[in-house]
Amino acid sequence: MNNVDHLAYMMPLYFGTGLFFPRFVTAMGGTVLVCRELYRTGYTSSDGPTSKIREMGAIPLNIAELLVLGAGFFVYARFAGGPFIWRRKFIKKYFSHTPVQI
């Protein structure tokens, strides 16, 4: 049931963020897929919630989901903030593909 709980907010986030960062979201989705299986295997083992296998899956799984969530907020800020944010010299210098003359 833990997997189903996370699907409710992660699948739309993967779709929306994947439109703008497809390689990144594919890599994080693959990480989540593999780590979810490790998490499930460890949780259903004889050790239960204290299993080391579960922890090996849970840590990268949570990191990958947080990175996708951060990318989703970045996409949202990019479109919600509009030109106000993207006209800043700092943003143009570090986050754009075109060189800026300062």
C-alpha positions, -999 to +999 in steps of 0.1 A: +000+000+000+030+023+005+036+022-033+000+031-040+001+060-016+030+075-035+015+070-069-012+096-063+012+125-064+043+111-081+027+100-114+013+134-123+046+150-112+066+126-134+044+134-163+045+172-159+082+174-151+091+148-177+078+171-204+107+195-196+134+172-182+128+139-198+162+123-192+164+134-156+129+121-149+135+088-167+167+082-146+149+091-113+119+070-123+142+040-130+158+046-096+124+047-079+113+015-097+144-005-086+144+009-051+107+003-046+114-034-053+142-034-028+120-017-002+092-042-008+116-072-006+132-060+026+099-051+042+084-085+035+115-104+047+117-120+081+133-088+096+103-067+086+106-029+090+141-032+105+156-049+074+188-036+060+176-043+024+146-021+031+169+007+041+190+002+010+159+008-011+143+035+010+172+060+011+178+063-027+141+061-033+133+091-011+162+111-025+150+104-061+115+114-052+126+146-036+148+155-066+118+150-089+097+171-065+124+198-066+124+197-104+087+200-104+088+231-082+115+245-106+092+240-136+063+256-117+085+286-106+097+290-141+062+294-155+045+310-125+072+336-119+073+345-156+097+370-169+104+386-135+126+357-123+141+349-157+153+385-163+176+385-133+213+384-143+221+357-118+195+334-133+206+342-169+242+336-160+238+302-143+205+287-157+203+297-193+220+282-224+228+316-239+258+336-227+250+369-210+272+400-212+274+415-177 
